[in-house]
Amino acid sequence: MSPAGDAPRTRLPFDAVLTDLDGVIRFYDMSYVEELERAAGLPDGATAGIAFAPETDLPLMLGRIGKTEWVESIGAGLARGHGLDAARGRELGLALAESKFWADQTVVGLLQRARAYIPVSIVTNATPWLDEDLALLGLAGLVDDVVSSAVLGVAKPDRRVYETAAARVGAAVTRCLFVDDREENVSAAVALGMTGVLYRGPEDLRSALAPLWGPTPD
């Protein structure tokens, strides 16, 4: 029973927040890669186009290869697609793999606030060195759980990723808010009954989380 004079607590709109990492919390500085691309006569984004193509990226995201093998595969792709020599291709691959990154502190603050109400989990298609990256970002204690494709062995939008993430924070799949910057990942979550947010900026997250604390922030 609520204390005298207090209104009964309204049921929260969802029981857990599941959020992507890259493109929502973490962002990369690609300026050095772009500098190397220009020096090599490549268009901006050529290296990323090779690196994040499924045939190059998926083995890494599933934990089947490490950074060295990934860099080599990027170099080989640049050689095939752009005629670069092996040394230049590896240089670009390594520069991308070791790009500097940063966390959006507005998003971090919103997730910290949400965690005062319900569990928050990072659910990400990630490299095998995700834990090191989270420590470098200062995010090791930001969330209640981390679901990494490289550990799980399956990647979004496979339904097993979403089901595992929900189960690990003790929430029903249909009672989760899922946030991601890729439409196919959000669509897969919605198909399972989750509330989906296609992330384009902090206001998308702020609006989605507002029902937790009401229309007027503390």
N, C-alpha and C positions, 0 to 999 in steps of 0.2 A: 504494500500500500504506500502511496506517495505521502510525504510529510504533509501536515496540515497546511493548507494554503497553496501547495504546489500542484500544478496541473500534471496529470499522468504523462509520462514520457511517450511521445509519438514514436512509432516504429520507424527505424531508419530505412531509407529507400533501398539500401543494399548493405551487404554484410562484409564485403571485402573490396579492395581496389587492387586490380591487377594492371600493372603498367609496363609498357615497353621501356627500354633504356635509350637506345640510340634514336635520335630524332624527337625524343620527348624530354629526357633528362640530360643526356650527353650529346655534345656537338663537337665537331672536329675542326681544327685549323688546317686547311689544305693548301695554304699559301706556298709552302716549300715545295710540295708536289707540283703545284702549278708552275712554279719557277723552273723546276727541272723539265717539265713537259715543254715549256716554251723553248728552253735551250735545246731540246731534242727535236724541235719542229713539230710537236704534237699539239692537238687542241686541248684546251682545259677539259678535264674529266675523262681523258682517254684511259688513264691508269685505273681510275675507279670503275670505269665501264668494264674493263677486263677483270679486275679484282672481285667485283661483286656479281659477275655473271654466275648463274647457278652451277655451271660445271667447274668453276674455280672456287667459289665461295662455299657451296654446300658441304663438301668434305671437311672443311674447317669448322663450320657451324655444327656438324655432327660429331666433332671430336675425333675424326679419323686421321687428320694430319695436324702438324704443328706449324708454327710461324715460318720455320725455314722452308718447309715444303710449299707453303702458301706463297711465299716470296718467289720461289723458283717457278711456280705455276703462273704467277703474274708476269714474270719476265718472259716465260715461254709464250704466253699469250700476246705480249707486246711484240715479240719477234715475229710471230705469225701474222698478226693483224696490221702491224705498222713497220715491219722491217728493221726493228732496232737490233743492235748487236746484244749478245747475252749480258755483257757487263752493264751496259746502260739500262737494260730491262730490269736486271736485279736491283740496280740502284734505285730505280723508280719504285719497284715493288717494296723494297725495304723502307723507303721514305714514306710510302703510304701506310705500311704496317706499323710504323713508329710515329705516326702523326700525333701532334699534341692535341689534347682534348680538354674540355671544360664542362662543368655542370651548370645548368641554368638555375640560379639560386631562387628565382621566383617559383619555379616548379618544385624545387626541393622544399621550400617553405610550405607550399600547398600540401605536399605529401606528408610532411611532418605534422601538419595540422590535422589532416585526415586520420593519421595514425592514432590520434588521441581518441578517436571514436571507433575505428574498426581496423582490422589488419590490412597492411599494405604489402604487396609482393611485386618484385621486379620479375617480369616474364619476358625473356629475351632470346633471340637467336644470337648466340654469343660465341666468342673464341674460347679456347681452353684456358686462357689466362685472364678470364673475367674477374676472378677474385683480386688479382693484383691491380687491375684497372679500377675496381671499386675502392680499393684502399687508397690509390693515388688520387682519386676524386674526393676522398673524404666521405664516402657514402656507405662504408661498411656497416654502420649502425642505423642507416636511414629506414630500412624496411624490416618486416618480420620474416621474410623468406625471399630467396632468389631461385628462380627456375631457369636453368641454362640449357639450351639445346645441346651444347657440347657435352654436358654431363648426362642429360636424359637420353640422348641418342636419337631424338626426333625433333623436328623444327616446326615452328608456326608456318602455315596454318593447320598443321595436323591436330585433330581434335584432342589427342592424348596430352598435348602440352597444356591446353586449357583445363582439361579435367584434372590433371595432376596438380596444377597450380591451385585450383579451387580446393581440392581435397587437402592439400598441405596446410592451408590456412583455416581449414574447418568450415568452409562455406559451401553451400549448394551452388552448383553452376549457375542456376537461374537467379542467384542473389549476388552476383559479382558485377562490378563495373570494370570494363576492360578498355584500356586506353592505348592506342597505337597510331603511328603515323602512316601505316600502310593499309590501304583499303581492303586488300584481300585478307589481312589478319583480323581486322575489325569485323568483316562480313562473316568469317568463320566463327567468331565469338558470338555474334548475334544469332547465327543459325543454331547455336547450342542453347540459346535462351538468355545469354548475358546482355547487359546494357552496354552498348558499344559507343565509344567516342573516337571519331577520326580526328586525330590531333593535328592542328595547324599552328597553334600558338597557346601561350599560357591561359588566355581567356577561355579557350575550350575546356581546359581542365578546371578552371575556377568555376565556370558555370555548372559543370557536371557535379562538382563536389559541394556546391552551395547548399543543397538540401540537407547535408549533414549538420550544418550549423545555422541554417536559416538565412533569410535574405539580408540580414544586417550583420556583418562581421563583428566579432568582439573588438 
